[in-house]
Amino acid sequence: MSTPARPGPFHVLVLGSGVAGLSAAVRLAGPAHDGVAAPSLGVLTKGALSQSATRWAQGGVAAVLGGDEDSTDLHLADTLAAGAGLCDEEAVRILVDEGPGRVHELITLGVEFDREATGLLALAREGGHSRPRVVHAGGAATGAEVERALVDATYRTASAVLEGWFALDLVIEGGRCVGVSALPPHGPVVEVRADHVVLATGGAGQLFSVTTNPPESTGDGVAMALRAGVSTADVEFVQFHPTALHHPAMPRPLLSEALRGHGALLRDGAGQQFVDELAPRDVVSRAMAARMAEQGTDHLWLDATGLERFPQRFPTIAASLSSIGLDPETDWLPIAPAAHHLSGGVVTDLWGATALPGLWAIGEVACTGVHGANRLASNSLLEGMVFGARLAERIASSHHEPEASGALRAVLGGVPLNGIGCTTLADAPRRWAAGSGTASDIAKLRDSLQRAMTGGAGVVRSAASLDAAAEGVADVVAALGDRTASVAAGELGNLVQLADALLASARTRTETRGAHARSDHPATDAAWRRRLVHGGLPVDGAPVDGGPAR
Ligand code: SIN
């Protein structure tokens, strides 16, 4: 497929190529029906189509696919419990009810999930799940297998695949998103126009020095929305995965939660167990941070020596361990928490529509309300496939206006569901899409930003640590100059934009809830059962500084 110098206009332009974006793309493109060609669809991505965080996802897809003991009600209850009071129950109901159908569609598309000797799908259990319900592929190579099938299908069906294109900012005309400005692989910035622009740009693990996310996870979509004043929420809730391998490789190799689901144990420096291995991730990561602080160490241990047939069940993890001389059948594995998933993002309704007509968001970039304050394990590939499909259905219909449902309910003034309130924060400065500097300056500044965020806004935060992080970010801002469009500079601008928003939310939320832990406010406070929103309109009063509107 050749790429025109000025591609578009498209009916739909999808930004990003992970499970969410491609689940939408394969539905929106497709062959001609009755001689009528499908509306034009472009997929724009800053790397290669297959180069997304999805391919790193290990554990799997949580979905109730059978088994007498399980039910979607239980999956709903587990998701709500992990989300610590901030899930939109209607969004979660959709997630758990529509998930099984999406998994079956992937199987039809050619995804090969692992099966028992009987031929039935093999189901794993992970933290926070009351039942085994996680389907997986290649042991713990689920994302790579899902991505393979979706990438193949997208190449076959999309009108244009723009690889190596970096989206800089939204183009807004007459109160509507009509495209993006973008940096092609070679040449000056151009506008790519579309009737519908879909943010599917993933998460932002690169805000931190230690992350399981690939280098591309720089929060680009959330930053673009923040700069345009489109509502974003829950960005203070960054999930740290407890069992990243403590090793210099970056992204940090993940030791899937499925290992704990199969019986692997967490041990401290003295070899003692100290937390329920199958508690939700926020609980486990906090317990690890506390134990590491007590013992003055930077890592703990995962003991998988009791697992049978480790290399056969988890071949990818076994190969990665073997490459650094570790044998999980005999060695305890060094581990420490690493930034893994952004639970919040661009606020959407139950169909992926944002507050800005023409702009949609799906997957990790979005805040649909399904994750609340802490995502349940293996609900993220699921979210991408469920909401990617819903978005495609909605765009294909004649209902395109954002509605007061899901997380967008609060922002658009709908009746709050289950008492979840909304507080709009004062606008953070709108940062630039790109800064000047040489590539090495930019790499150094990115490193400084990551160190500031890791030191001050990691697993456990306090007013003092967040202030220190804000100072570190301000130093990075001071070192940046004028606009110069380059991918590295644009990514740094996006990281700074999101860091500002995250720190503002984290400083405002003076409680501990889900993935946001404050050592100076260790209790959960019912008054903070509200979304902290940047941009858009508050549902119940003027912006509040410092405390919740009670
Ligand atoms: C894992 O396999 O532990 C990661 C899966 C997820 O992030 O949900």
Residues whose N, C-alpha, C, O or C-beta is under 5 A from the ligand:
A	BS01	SIN	Q58 G59 G60 L255 S256 E257 A258 L376 A377 S378 N379
